[in-house]
Amino acid sequence: MTTAPRDSLVWKLAGLLRESGDVVLSGCSTLSLPTATLQQLNHVFELHLGPWGPGQTGFVALPSHPADSPIILQLQFLFDVLQKTVSLKLVHVPGSGLPGPINIFPFKSLRHLELRGVPLHCLRGLRSIYSQLETLICSRSIQALEELLSACGGDLCSALPWLALLSADFSYNALTALDRSLHLLSALRFLNLSHNQVQDCAGFLLDLSELCHLDISYNCLRLVPRVGPSGAALGVLILRGNELCNLHGLEQLRNLRHLDVAYNLLEVHRELSPLWQLAELRQLYLEGNPLWFHPAHRAATAQYLSPRVRDAAPSTPACLGLGPVAPPQPWPVGNTTETSGGPDLSDSLSSGGIVAQPPLPKVKSRVRVRRASISEPSDTDPEPRTLDPSPAGLFLQQQRELELMNSFRERFGCDWLQYRNHLETSGSSLPAAAEMPALCTSPRDSPGPGTVPGTPPPEEEARSPKESPQNMSEDVGLQPQQEGEKEQELEEEGEQEQKEVEAELCRPMLVCPLEGPEGVRGRECFLRVTSAHLFEVELQAARTLERLELQSLEAAELEPDPQTQGDPVPEGSRLLPGAPILVLRFSYICQDRQLRRYVVLEPDAHAAVQELLAVLTRVTATARSQLGEARDLHGGRFQCLRCGHEFKPEEPRLGLDSEEGWRPLFQKTAPERHGLRSVDHRLRLFLDVEVFRDAHEEFQCCVKVPVLMTGHSGEFLCLVVVSDHRLYLLKVTGEICGPPASWLQPTLAIPLQDLSGIELGLAGQSLQLEWAAGTGSCVLLPRDAKHCRAFLEELIDVLKSLPPAWRNCISATEEEVTPQHRLWPLLEKDSSLEAPQFFYLRVFLVEGSSTCPVSLLLTLSTLYLLEEGPAGSQAEPPLPAASGEASEKAPPSGPGPAVCVREQQPLSSLSSVLLYRTAPEDLRLAFYDEVSRLESFWALRVVCQEQLTALLARIREPWEELFSIRLRTATQEAPDLDR
């Protein structure tokens, strides 16, 4: 029979399904099980109802006769319900459950499957049901789609197309790229790939011909994904939270109705030009992009929309992200605006879940939604416009404006733009285009659908406080006419001041910008060059479309004619044959502003482009000379803003290429105390930004040292950093070069007030730290007494400077050799002396090209090589007594580090010592056993020459006293690694 916990599990689950089994079998509710529970159920099923053969994949019919045991009846009921369950959710909790497969074999009728954190290599039974699944949700489980779609998890089979799958949610995973397994989802209609790290979709979405909803938000995309065939069925595309700089490729998605490109890197409104082809677009979200903060954002956005979209805007539920027609509800249900209408495919926390939002703040005055009409008269027009909205009336109006503009050009020639202000003051200004295309053609005074009875007139409303950018984006109507007039007056004043300061360097040129790598022609404009800027000016209204600083201009050149070089002209470029192309290169950070290409359309195009080149070349030469003089004035030196360190860019970048650049931080010579406080400015910046946890935390000192920690095997190199709040251990994970984040990994952070013990090791070569009342400890191994004591003094000073509330009554102690000490059994006791005489040194044993940390213990008659473990570890078998004290009872080992004897040699067997000129920190001890007539060697390495001198002195004195001759010491050029 089953065990008691499993019996309890069976009874509880059976009781739950007897009460609510109808909603589970009908698919109205989802059965949620932890993977550990499913493993226990499978074990009980196989024990009492099985076993089943490996080929058993279909529905299992259980015996109809009653069983003798009630538990068997419950198991039969449970198994039958699980076979008919339609929707299942599996949740894996790390650390729980049995190590083994997670089998979904009992579920024969699944249509909806959700996996949360389930390790796919343990999932079994998916291959028998994948062809009938309609909804699949998998989060925090996969790193590649083919693990699930092609291999069916742990089944490791070759899957056929998932013919019934309509909705797939792979959000919140670790996907970095897509793969060819997506071609198996030929019937897929909804796909969610949000919250991953996908950088490029390549062409893997082209096979999803039925896809109508794609959510790939919060990834790392830089290009719009290609969806095929030509995105005929795609109606919803969510690209929120990526790295898009342009929207090239959207023009293929002709049936797109919902587009979310919020929180990307769209900087200028001309990147919205592909939206002109989207005639079915009804919802557009642009918030969070740099262009969204433009003062005339709505007007600039609307001019790139399809005419059908603008005409249909008043009747749509939401006007393309510019706001809903009616005021929003104070308590919106769901977060459609926040997540762009993604469907909620499960009860998991996802982008489409229901989120309660706080109510909108109350506004004192009522806001009326107004619509501007293109038939409204403008006080900037030379004559009143016609109110006839018919196409014939619009054509006549445009014809009159063109004739008026041509008359101005005939009167003033090519300099007609310079007299624009005089024309406006005389009452004959150019016809100014509306700031934004009209979204309806109803007269201004006629009541529209958005008019609220009793609202104040536009004059009163214009005097109300300014709306925030968010409120402006949620208003479907246009800005009031008076606001537009004020903005126009401010633009004119700014242009007037600019003209007074900046002189024209050449006449305005008629050009056509080329956009994108294909060279698609934009709108024709004038190109003006002043003493400080280069302007793109609109033809009719003379508004500034783009302003570029000449001080950022790096090069101006003429693009070679592609026909002369034999290169084919790209499709869609529509370049004029023989028209010169001016190429300007700028030093902007934004890539879209680094390159500008213009087709010169002047009648004397070649002469005009040469005039432009002469002016711009002179400007670039002047800028280079000024930059060179500025560098010579300052000596070409730069200064770190954090620590004030000065450096030249042409100096060898030792700090980025080798460990030499990080000295004196990592110098091997014994530092002074102030040397521990001096730190490289790059490392200081890394500590302030990436390591320190508090905003006011300040660096105090640091040291690079090997660390031996409880629970870790062996020592590892660390950078120990002390601030005025904490002590940090940063593990050195690689070669010390490049940015600190690439070779430093924060491992441990200890609050200074939690330190409970500081002990200086034997001979001052190590420092043991304890915190949290001894529950944690580590040993710092400088192996140099000067380094160790200098760091200890710095640490004590920092602890003394803590505030009284944080100050801990802690003092440093030194390790003492007592009868309970780990080395006591090895020491020779002399009754005439109070304490045993010995010499202790932490060294490295050189074995070929590798080294091993050991401890060298020298008594009056014996040399030991010891291996010591971290504090608190289990000790090795008791050490042998050093002399005739074997009959004495060995004292119990203390809580210190574990120690075992690796090798030992009597001092009388030492025959010679070998030193090296090129390796002054290495030595070789030669031993000869006269009894066995065997020779052995110890190749040792110390950390400084002072230790080597002290070691030779301690060996030489007792050896020469023993043999009454001088110890033979030889010197060789370099160590022989082969010996």
MARDRENDO-612471 format. One record per residue (C-alpha): x negated, y negated, z; residue in three letters. Coordinates in steps of 0.02 Angstrom, whole numbers, plus 32768, in hexadecimal, padded with zeros to 4 digits. Example, Ala and Ser with C-alpha at 12.3 -4.5 7.8 and 13.67 -1.06 7.14 Angstrom:
2
7D9980E18186ala 7D5480358165ser 
REM end
This chain:
979
800080008000met 7FCF7F4A7FF0thr 7F7D7EE58077thr 7FE07E7080E7ala 7FAF7DCB8090pro 7FDE7E117FE6arg 80837E52802Aasp 80A87DA5806Eser 807E7D577FC7leu 80F07DD07F69val 81827DB37FDFtrp 81717CF57FDBlys 81637CEA7F1Eleu 81F17D657F03ala 82607D027F79gly 82387C607F1Eleu 82607CAB7E74leu 83037CF87EB2arg 833C7C4A7EE5glu 82FB7BE57E51ser 82D77C687DCEgly 83607C297D59asp 830C7B817D3Aval 82657BDA7D1Eval 82AB7C577CA2leu 830B7BCF7C44ser 826E7B657C31gly 82B47AD17C93cys 822B7AE57D16ser 81777B1B7D0Cthr 81317BA67D78leu 808E7B657DC7ser 80147BE47E0Eleu 7F627BD67E52pro 7EEB7C4A7DF9thr 7EC47CA27E9Eala 7F7D7CCD7EB2thr 7F867D117E01leu 7EED7D7E7E20gln 7F3E7DC87EBCgln 7FE07DE97E5Eleu 7F847E3F7DD0asn 7F297EAD7E4Chis 7FCB7EDF7EA2val 80257EFD7DFBphe 7F9A7F6E7DBBglu 7F927FCB7E60leu 804C7FF57E6Bhis 80987FDC7DBEleu 800580027D4Dgly 7F8B80287D0Dpro 7FA57FEB7C5Btrp 7F3A80167BC6gly 7ECF7F937B6Fpro 7F437F957AD9gly 7FDF7F6B7B3Fgln 80117EBE7B00thr 80CE7EC17AEDgly 815D7EBC7B69phe 814B7F407BF2val 81EB7F9B7C24ala 81E97FD07CDBleu 8246806B7D1Bpro 82FC80497D43ser 830F80C47DD4his 82FC80777E82pro 825780897EDBala 823F80CA7F89asp 81E080327FCAser 822A7F827FD4pro 81827F3B7FA0ile 818A7F9D7EFEile 82367F537EDAleu 81F37EA57EFAgln 815F7EC77E86leu 81D17F057DFCgln 823E7E6B7E0Ephe 81A67DF87E0Bleu 81587E4D7D74phe 81FB7E467D14asp 82117D8B7D38val 815D7D657D07leu 81747DC17C62gln 82087D4E7C3Alys 81BA7CAB7C79thr 81B77C257BF3val 81477B9F7C40ser 80AB7BBC7CAAleu 802D7B497CFDlys 7F8A7B917D41leu 7F1F7B2B7DB9val 7E717B637DE9his 7E267B2A7E8Fval 7D687B417E90pro 7D2C7BB37F19gly 7DD17C107F2Eser 7E067CB37EE3gly 7DA97D517EB6leu 7D157D537E3Fpro 7D5E7DA27DA5gly 7DD47D897D12pro 7E737D207D19ile 7EEE7D897CB6asn 7F937D447C74ile 7FC67DF07C36phe 806E7DF27C96pro 80AF7D597C38phe 80F87D9A7B95lys 81747D0F7B69ser 810C7C737B84leu 81337BDB7B19arg 80DC7B577B84his 80337B717BD7leu 7FD07AF57C40glu 7F207B157C81leu 7ED17AA17D02arg 7E1A7ABF7D2Dgly 7E257B767CF8val 7D7B7BBC7CC1pro 7DA07BF97C11leu 7D1E7C837C14his 7D877CD77C9Dcys 7E2F7CC37C44leu 7E737D677BFCarg 7F127D917B9Cgly 7F217CF27B34leu 7F0C7D4E7A8Farg 7FB27DAB7AA8ser 801B7D0C7ABBile 7FC07C7F7A5Ftyr 80267C9779C0ser 80CA7C737A1Egln 80917BDB7A84leu 80E77B377A5Cglu 80917AC87ADCthr 7FDE7AD97B1Bleu 7F917A6A7BA0ile 7EDC7A827BD6cys 7E827A067C47ser 7DDB7A097CA3arg 7DB57AB37C57ser 7D607AA97BADile 7CC47A5E7B60gln 7CEB7A967AADala 7D937AB77A5Bleu 7D587B587A0Bglu 7D487BA77AB8glu 7E057BA37AC5leu 7E497B9D7A13leu 7DD37C1679BAser 7D967C8A7A44ala 7E367C887AAEcys 7DD37C6C7B4Dgly 7D8A7D087B99gly 7DDB7D7B7B18asp 7D4F7D4B7A9Eleu 7DB77D767A06cys 7DCB7D23795Dser 7E727CCC7966ala 7EE87CB478D4leu 7F4A7C1278BBpro 7FB57BDB794Etrp 80527BD778E4leu 80CD7BA0796Cala 80627B1F79C6leu 80B17A7279B5leu 80617A137A44ser 7FAF7A1D7A88ala 7F6679B87B17asp 7EA979C37B30phe 7E9579267B99ser 7E1E79147C2Dtyr 7D9B798E7BF0asn 7CE379817BC1ala 7CF879827B04leu 7C6E79267AA9thr 7C9E795B79F8ala 7D2779B47999leu 7D0D7A547936asp 7D5B7ABE78ADarg 7DCB7B1C7924ser 7E4D7A91790Cleu 7E787AD87860his 7ED17B6678BDleu 7F547AE878FAleu 7FA97ACF7852ser 80567AB0789Eala 801D7A377925leu 808379977937arg 8045794C79DCphe 7F8C79477A0Bleu 7F4178F67AA7asn 7E8278E87AB0leu 7E7A78577B2Aser 7DFB78427BB8his 7D6C78A17B67asn 7CC3786D7B1Egln 7CE878877A65val 7C79781679FCgln 7CAD7847794Casp 7D3F78AE790Bcys 7CE878CE7864ala 7D66792477F2gly 7DAC79A3786Cphe 7E57794E7876leu 7E73795777BAleu 7EBF7A0677C7asp 7F4C79CD783Aleu 7FCA79A377B2ser 8061799F7828glu 8014793178AEleu 808678A278DCcys 8041786E7988his 7F87785C79ADleu 7F44781D7A53asp 7E8678107A54ile 7E7977837AD1ser 7DEB77687B4Etyr 7D6377BA7AE8asn 7CC577757A95cys 7D05776079E3leu 7CB776DC7975arg 7D19770578D8leu 7DD1772178B9val 7DEC77DE78A9pro 7E1E78227801arg 7EC5787E7802val 7F0378E1776Fgly 7F4978F076F6pro 7F41783076F1ser 7F9B782C7799gly 804478457744ala 809D788277E1ala 803E78217866leu 80B077A478BCgly 805877867963val 7F9D77677974leu 7F51773A7A1Dile 7E9B77017A1Aleu 7E9B76A17ABEarg 7DF876937B20gly 7D7A76C07A98asn 7CEB765F7A46glu 7D3D762E79A1leu 7CF27595794Dcys 7D62759E78B3asn 7DFF75F67874leu 7DC1763677CDhis 7E2576D0779Cgly 7ECB769C77E8leu 7F097662773Eglu 7F20771B7710gln 7FA27737779Aleu 803576EA773Carg 80BC773477AFasn 806D76FB7852leu 80EE76AD78C7arg 809076A4796Ehis 7FD9766E7978leu 7F7976537A1Aasp 7EC8760F7A07val 7EC275B57AAFala 7E2075A67B10tyr 7DAA75BE7A7Dasn 7D24754B7A33leu 7D8A74ED79B0leu 7D3F743F79B1glu 7D8573E3791Aval 7E3373E878CFhis 7DF674107821arg 7DD674C17861glu 7E9474D47862leu 7E9D74C877A3ser 7EC875837790pro 7F6D755F77E9leu 7FAA7509774Atrp 7FCC75B576FEgln 803275F67793leu 80E275C6775Fala 8136763877E0glu 80D675F77877leu 814775C87908arg 80D775CB79A3gln 8025758779ADleu 7FBC75767A4Btyr 7F1F750B7A47leu 7F0774D57AFCglu 7E5B74E47B46gly 7DFF74C47AA2asn 7D9374287A93pro 7E0773E27A0Dleu 7E9A73EC7A87trp 7E5473597AE8phe 7E5272E77A50his 7EC3724F7A6Cpro 7F21726D79C9ala 7F21732A79D9his 7FD7734779A7arg 7FCE72D47912ala 7F2C732178D4ala 7F7073D178ECthr 801273B57890ala 7FBC737B77F2gln 7F70742777DCtyr 8016748477EFleu 807C74C6775Fser 810A74527726pro 818674DE7747arg 814774E877FAval 815B742E7817arg 8209742D77CBasp 824074C07836ala 81F1747E78D7ala 828B74247920pro 82F574C17917ser 8277753B795Ethr 8274756D7A15pro 81C375297A26ala 816674B579B5cys 80C2750C7997leu 807874F37A41gly 80A1743A7A3Cleu 812D745F7AB6gly 81E074A07ABEpro 8272743B7A7Eval 82CF74427B24ala 827A741E7BCApro 822B74BC7C14pro 8285751C7C9Cgln 824574F67D4Apro 822875AF7D6Ftrp 81F276067CCDpro 820876C27CD0val 816C77197C91gly 80D076C57C50asn 80F276BD7B98thr 809F76147B88thr 800B764E7BEDglu 7FF076F37B95thr 803F76CC7AEEser 80CF77447AF8gly 807277E77B08gly 80EC78777B28pro 80EB78C77BD2asp 80C2797B7BADleu 80B379BA7C5Fser 80C8798E7D13asp 800D796F7D1Eser 7FC778C17D3Cleu 7FAC788A7C88ser 7FB677F07C1Eser 806F78057C02gly 80A7781E7CB5gly 812977B47D0Cile 80D777277D6Cval 813576A97DD5ala 80F475F97DB6gln 810B75627E27pro 819074E47DF6pro 816074537D8Aleu 814373AD7DE5pro 81D773387DE8lys 81D3729D7D7Cval 822571FE7DB6lys 826371C47D0Dser 82BE72337C94arg 825D725E7BF8val 82B772587B53arg 827472BB7AC0val 826A724C7A28arg 824E72767973arg 81FA71FF78FCala 823071F87849ser 81C571D877B1ile 824E71617778ser 823370E9780Aglu 81F1703D77DApro 814370117818ser 810B6F637843asp 80636F8977F0thr 80B36FA27745asp 80AE6F1076CBpro 81656F2C76A5glu 81F36F8E76F6pro 81FA704576C6arg 829170927679thr 830170FB76E6leu 8327716F7657asp 82E8721C768Fpro 82FF726575E1ser 826772A47580pro 8280721B74FEala 827B71937583gly 81DE71DC75D2leu 818971E57529phe 81B0712E7503leu 817070FA75AEgln 80CC71577597gln 80BB710F74E8gln 80CA705D752Carg 8047708075B1glu 7FCD70C37530leu 7FE7702B74C1glu 7FC96FB67554leu 7F2870117584met 7EEA700974CFasn 7F0C6F4E74CBser 7E9E6F377566phe 7E126F997516arg 7E1D6F307478glu 7E166E8D74DCarg 7D846EB9754Ephe 7D296F4474F0gly 7CC86FCA7549cys 7CC06F6275E9asp 7D7D6F5C7601trp 7D706FBD76A6leu 7D0A6F3176F4gln 7D996EB676DCtyr 7E1C6F25772Darg 7E286EBC77CCasn 7E3D6E1A7767his 7EC86E6C7702leu 7F226EA2779Fglu 7F186DF577F0thr 7F5A6DA67750ser 7FEF6E1A7751gly 7FBD6E8376BBser 7F6F6F177710ser 7F5F6FC176C5leu 7FEF703876E3pro 7FC3709A777Fala 7FF5714F7780ala 805671907813ala 7FEF71DC789Dglu 804D7281788Dmet 80BE72CA7806pro 817372BC7837ala 81C873567879leu 8277731E7845cys 82CA729F77D2thr 835772637841ser 836571A67857pro 831D715C78F4arg 83C37126793Dasp 842471C37914ser 843B723A79A6pro 83D572D7798Cgly 83D5738079E4pro 834D73457A5Agly 83A372A37A8Dthr 83DE729E7B41val 847172277B64pro 844B719A7BD9gly 838E71997BBCthr 833370F37BBBpro 830570A27B15pro 825770BE7ACApro 821C70147B08glu 823E70447BBDglu 81F870F07BA6glu 815870AB7B5Dala 813C704D7C00arg 814670EE7C65ser 80A4713B7CA9pro 803571947C2Dlys 8054724B7C16glu 7FD072CB7C3Dser 7F8573307BADpro 7FEA73C67BE4gln 808D73637BE0asn 805E731B7B38met 804473CB7AF3ser 80F073FD7B32glu 814D73707AD9asp 819473A07A31val 81B172F079F1gly 8133727479B2leu 80DF71EE7A18gln 8142714C7A26pro 812570CE799Fgln 80DF704E7A17gln 805B70C97A56glu 802770E879A3gly 801A702E7983glu 7FAE70187A1Flys 7F3B70A479EBglu 7F2C705A793Dgln 7F036FAF7987glu 7E7D6FFC79F6leu 7E3270577960glu 7E316FB578FCglu 7DDE6F56798Aglu 7D5A6FDE799Egly 7D386FDD78E3glu 7D2C6F1F78E3gln 7CAD6F207971glu 7C4D6FA9791Agln 7C486F497877lys 7C066EB078D1glu 7B786F14791Eval 7B4E6F927896glu 7B1D6F5A77E8ala 7B4A6FB9774Bglu 7AB2700C76FEleu 7B0770337658cys 7BAE702B7601arg 7C3670A9762Epro 7C30714675C4met 7CC271B1758Cleu 7C9B726475C0val 7CF1730975E1cys 7CB673707677pro 7C937429765Bleu 7CCF749376EDglu 7C987541771Dgly 7C1175AF76D2pro 7C7A75C77634glu 7C79750D7612gly 7D3674F27615val 7D5E743E75E7arg 7DAD73D2766Cgly 7E08732D765Carg 7DB372A275FDglu 7D7272127667cys 7CF871827669phe 7C49719776AFleu 7C0870FD770Aarg 7B5770E9774Cval 7B34706677D1thr 7A9A70417836ser 7AC970C078BEala 7B527132787Ahis 7B93718E77E4leu 7C51718977CFphe 7CD071EE776Eglu 7D5F7174774Aval 7E0F71A1770Fglu 7E3B715F7662leu 7EE4710F7684gln 7EEA70D9773Bala 7E2D70C1774Bala 7E2D712277EEarg 7D8B7170782Bthr 7D94722C7814leu 7CE572567851glu 7C5871F478A1arg 7BA6723778A2leu 7B1071E678F6glu 7A7D71C07884leu 7A0571DD7913gln 7A377296790Bser 7A1672A0784Fleu 79837313782Bglu 79837323776Eala 79E072E476D5ala 79C973417632glu 7A1B7367758Cleu 7A5D74187578glu 7A1E746F74DApro 7A9F748E7456asp 7AD475467464pro 7AED755073A8gln 7A3775217387thr 79FE75AA73FDgln 7A71762C73B4gly 7AD576447454asp 7B90765F743Fpro 7C0375D87483val 7C6A761D7516pro 7D23763574F8glu 7D9175AE7543gly 7D06752D7545ser 7D4C74D174ABarg 7CAC746D7496leu 7CA573EF740Bleu 7C26741F7386pro 7B8A73B47394gly 7BC373577432ala 7B31733E74ABpro 7B407386755Bile 7AF5732675EDleu 7ABC73927680val 7AA27343772Cleu 7A5873A277BFarg 7A7273667872phe 7A28739A7919ser 7ACF73B27971tyr 7AE9744579E6ile 7B91746F7997cys 7B7174D978FDgln 7C03748E789Casp 7BB373E178A6arg 7B0474177877gln 7B23741F77BCleu 7B8B73AB774Earg 7B9F73C07691arg 7BEF733F7620tyr 7C18733E7567val 7BFC728E7527val 7C91725874BAleu 7C5971AA7487glu 7C5A718273CCpro 7B9C716F73D4asp 7B8A72037448ala 7AD07224742Dhis 7AA0716F7448ala 7B10716674E2ala 7AC572017531val 7A1571BE7513gln 7A48711D756Cglu 7A88718275FFleu 79EB71EC7605leu 797C71527606ala 79D97109769Aval 79E671AA76FEleu 793271DE76DEthr 78F671387723arg 7963715377BDval 791D720177DFthr 786A71C477CAala 788871367846thr 78D871AE78C3ala 7843722578B8arg 77C6719A78D6ser 78287159796Cgln 7832720779B5leu 7777721E799Fgly 7752717979F4glu 77C271A77A85ala 7769724D7A9Aarg 76BF71F97A94asp 76F871797B15leu 772B72007B90his 769C72737B64gly 771472F47B1Cgly 773A73367BCAarg 77DF73757C0Dphe 7818737E7CC2gln 788473FE7D1Acys 791973A57D68leu 791C741D7DFCarg 786A74197E3Ecys 7816738E7DDAgly 779874037D87his 774D73B67CE9glu 7717741A7C52phe 76F374087B99lys 7757746B7B1Apro 76BB74977AB8glu 766374E07B51glu 7656759F7B58pro 76F675DE7BA5arg 76A276507C22leu 773976507C91gly 77A3769C7C08leu 772477147BC0asp 76BE775B7C50ser 76AE77677D0Cglu 762476E57D0Aglu 76A376597CFAgly 76F676897D9Etrp 7658766C7E05arg 7631762D7E89pro 76D776797EBEleu 769677287E98phe 75DD770C7EB9gln 757F779C7F08lys 750B77347F74thr 7544770E8025ala 75B27672801Dpro 75BD75E48096glu 766275CB80EDarg 7695753F8078his 767475B37FE4gly 770C761A8014leu 777A75808002arg 773D754E7F54ser 77A675A07ECEval 77B375937E11asp 783D751C7DD8his 788F75A47D6Carg 7897761B7DFFleu 78D8758F7E6Farg 7965756C7DF4leu 798F76267DEAphe 799A76337EA7leu 7A09759A7EB7asp 7A8175D07E2Dval 7A84768E7E32glu 7A4D76C67EDFval 7A78764A7F68phe 7B2C765D7FA1arg 7B4A75B57FF6asp 7B4A750D7FA0ala 7AD974BD8022his 7A61754F8033glu 79AB751C8020glu 791075817FF4phe 788C7595807Dgln 780876158048cys 77EF76B57FE6cys 777177407FCCval 775F77CF7F50lys 774578707FB0val 776B792B7FA7pro 77FF795D8015val 78297A038067leu 78E17A0E8093met 79447A8D80F5thr 79AA7AFB8082gly 79387ADE7FEChis 78B17B547FB0ser 780A7AFE7F9Fgly 77DE7A487F9Eglu 780E79CA7F18phe 77CE791D7EEEleu 7839788D7F2Dcys 783A77D27F36leu 786877A67FE9val 78B976F97FEEval 78E4769C808Eval 7960760C808Dser 79A675A9811Dasp 7A3A76208124his 7A0476CE80EBarg 7976774380C0leu 7985778D8011tyr 793478277FC3leu 792678167F05leu 78EC78B67EB2lys 786E78A47E25val 78BC790F7D9Dthr 784278F47D0Egly 77AC78987CCDglu 779877ED7D1Bile 77B177817C81cys 783B77187C37gly 78D076D47C97pro 78DB77107D4Dpro 798877597D2Fala 793B77D97CB9ser 78C778267D3Btrp 791377FC7DE4leu 79AB78557E2Cgln 79F9781B7ED2pro 79FC78B37F44thr 7A1D78787FF5leu 7A5077D9804Fala 7A3977D3810Dile 7A7A773F8173pro 79EE76FD81DFleu 7A5A76FE827Bgln 7A7277BB8263asp 79B777E38273leu 799F78478312ser 78E8787F830Agly 7843784E82B9ile 77AC78BF82D5glu 76FD78A68290leu 76B5794E825Dgly 760D799C8284leu 757A792C8257ala 75F778A8821Egly 760F78FD8174gln 76CC79128179ser 776478BA81BDleu 7801791681F4gln 78A778B881F5leu 794678F3824Dglu 79F278A58243trp 7AA178C48283ala 7A63790E8328ala 79F2798A82D0gly 7A7179D28257thr 7A06799881C5gly 794B798981B1ser 78C179798130cys 780379708130val 77A378ED80CEleu 76FA79308096leu 768378A28068pro 75F17914809Darg 7591787480C3asp 758F782C8172ala 757B77788135lys 7611778480C1his 767A77DA8145cys 7653776181D2arg 766C76C88162ala 77197704812Fphe 7744773081E4leu 77177681821Dglu 778476348196glu 781676A581C5leu 7805767A827Eile 780475BF8255asp 78A375D281EEval 78F976318279leu 78C975AB82F7lys 791275238287ser 79BE75748280leu 7A4F751982D3pro 7A6B7548838Apro 7B0C75A4835Eala 7AAE761382E3trp 7A0A76228342arg 79E576D2837Dasn 797476F68411cys 78FB775D83ACile 783E776483B3ser 77BE77C68350ala 7769785B83A2thr 76D178C08371glu 76CF797C835Dglu 767479D083EDglu 76267A7D83F1val 76727AD98485thr 76867B9384AApro 772C7B89844Fgln 76DC7B4283B1his 76DF7BA88313arg 76207BA68302leu 75FC7BD683B7trp 75E17C928394pro 75587C668316leu 74F57BF08385leu 745E7C2983EAglu 746B7BF884A1lys 73D27BBE84FDasp 73E57BBF85B8ser 736C7B2F85C9ser 73D97ABD855Fleu 74877A848584glu 74C37A8884D0ala 748E7B008444pro 74187ABB83C1gln 74537AC7830Cphe 74577A668268phe 74FC7A5C8206tyr 750C7A1D8154leu 75997A2780D2arg 75497A52802Aval 75727AA37F83phe 75367B4F7F4Eleu 75007B467E97val 752F7BE27E34glu 74FF7BC87D7Fgly 755E7B327D3Cser 75E07B337DC8ser 75D77B027E7Fthr 762D7B427F1Acys 76457ADA7FBApro 75F37B2F8050val 75AC7AFE80F9ser 74F67B1B8128leu 74D67B4581DFleu 74217B4A821Aleu 73F97B8F82C7thr 734F7BAC8313leu 733C7C5682BDser 73C67C6B8239thr 740F7C1381A1leu 74C97C2B817Ctyr 75347C0180E4leu 75E77BEB8121leu 768E7BDB80C9glu 77087B6D8129glu 77C27B5F8107gly 783D7AD58133pro 78737AB581E5ala 78FB7B248228gly 78DB7BB581B0ser 78C77C6581EDgln 78167C8E821Dala 77B27D1D81D5glu 777A7DB08242pro 77177D7582DBpro 76677D3C82B6leu 75DB7DAB82F7pro 757C7D73838Fala 74D77D1F836Cala 74707D8183EEser 74867E018475gly 752D7DBA84ACglu 75937E368448ala 75CE7E8484EAser 761C7DDF851Dglu 76D17DC684F0lys 76E17D548459ala 77457CB78484pro 77EA7C9D842Bpro 77DD7C3A838Cser 781D7B89839Cgly 788D7B2D8326pro 77FA7AF182BEgly 77D07B24820Dpro 77B77BD881DEala 77027C0B81C3val 76AA7CA5817Fcys 75F37CCC815Dval 75CE7CD580A4arg 75137CFB80B7glu 748F7CF4813Egln 73D27CFF813Cgln 73557D0081CApro 72E37C6A81CCleu 724E7CDE81C6ser 72837D1A8117ser 72757C6B80CDleu 71E07C6C8058ser 71E77BC57FFAser 724E7B2D7FCDval 725F7AEE7F1Aleu 728B7A397EF0leu 72B179E37E49tyr 727D793A7E02arg 731579217D91thr 738E79617E16ala 735479147EBCpro 73F079557F16glu 73D37A0D7EEBasp 73627A8B7F42leu 73417B457F3Barg 731B7BAE7FD4leu 72BC7C507FAEala 72C87CE38028phe 72617D83802Ctyr 72927E1A8095asp 71F37E7980C3glu 72537F1580F4val 72BA7F2B8054ser 723B7EC97FECarg 72C77E697F96leu 72C57DB27F68glu 73607D447F6Dser 73867C8C7F51phe 73FE7C047F8Ctrp 74187B777F0Dala 74627AE67F70leu 74977A347F48arg 74AF79A67FC4val 750878FF7FA8val 7476788B7FCDcys 73B878937FDCgln 73BC78648095glu 7413790980B9gln 738F79688056leu 7303791580BAthr 7359793D815Fala 737679F2812Dleu 72C07A0F80FDleu 728779C381A1ala 72F97A368207arg 72BF7AD081A7ile 72067AA681A8arg 71F07A8C8264glu 722A7B3782A6pro 71E07B93820Dtrp 71327B498221glu 713A7B6882DDglu 71647C1E82B8leu 70DB7C3D8235phe 705B7BB68264ser 70467B8781ADile 70947B00813Farg 71377B2B80E5leu 71167B37802Barg 717C7AB57FCCthr 71717AB17F0Eala 71B77A317E93thr 71FD7A5C7DE8gln 723879EC7D5Bglu 72EE7A277D4Dala 735B7AB37D93pro 73647B557D31asp 741E7B7D7D23leu 73FD7C2C7CDFasp 73A57C697D7Carg 
REM end
